[in-house]
Amino acid sequence: MTFPAAEQVAEQVTEQVIPQVADMIEIVEKEMNRQEIQRTLHLSDRENFRLNYLQPALELGYIEMTLPDKPNSSLQKYRLTPLGLVVKQNL
């Protein structure tokens, strides 16, 4: 049994990223809070950001919370996961 090369897997995963999530992955540097990410993406509607950018990126495993036990904390920040870093390199 042979397995596809990591590069091929990364390309396939990258092709599946929706444009909004790809935009978010491209701008996330180190750890950023919601306001920083939203401001960088030039988005003013918090609900639109949450539904179309943040939730899909979290569910797909491209970003993660720095405080997963406190999702509504005012100190919450987000960072790229190892998978998110691979996608970012292939965007």
C-alpha positions, 0 to 999 in steps of 0.5 A: 500500500502506498500513501500520497506524498505530504505535498500532494495531501497539502495541495488537496487540502488547500484546494478544499479551503473556501475563499473566506477561510483562505483569506483568514489563514493568510492574515493570521500571524502568531496569536490574534484576537477576534477584533484584530483578525476582523479589522485586518480582513476589513470586516465590520459585521461580527456575525458574518465574520463568525459564521463565514470565517471563524466557525468554518476555520475552527471546524476544519481544524485550520485555526484553534483557540488559545483558551479552548475551555473559555470560548467566550473569554475576552482574552480569547485569541486564535492561532494557526494549527499545524494543518493551517500552517501547511495550508498557508504555505500552499496558498 
